Amino acid sequence: MEKIAEEIDKLITLDLPKRRVIDHLYEAARKLSREPLTLRAAQLIQERVEDKSNVIIVTGFPQSKGGLQETDGPLGAIALARVIKEFKNTKIYLIGEDNALKVLEACAKIVGLKVKKRL
């Protein structure tokens, strides 16, 4: 399992825009966890999220002054929500800016989740 998590960590920390920040952040976090961060995150979710509990996932931010919405955060939030809901039977609350709602709704529909616009 650790080897798989290691490969996932490599994939999600690719610095495609070449900002040269993510490598430093990842290395510092990795020193603290001493294991792949995705594996540690999965372990913490397994340990701390109780069955039938409420889970809040916050995502989305504008990429530019024009209000264009990022796309990877909402997609990741939906994937995480679906897995947690399926394995922990939780009630998921996805929170994002108004601009994120369209992306969240489209992604949620694909995986069988519903998005309410108001709590």
Disulfide bonds with the S-S distance in Angstrom:
none
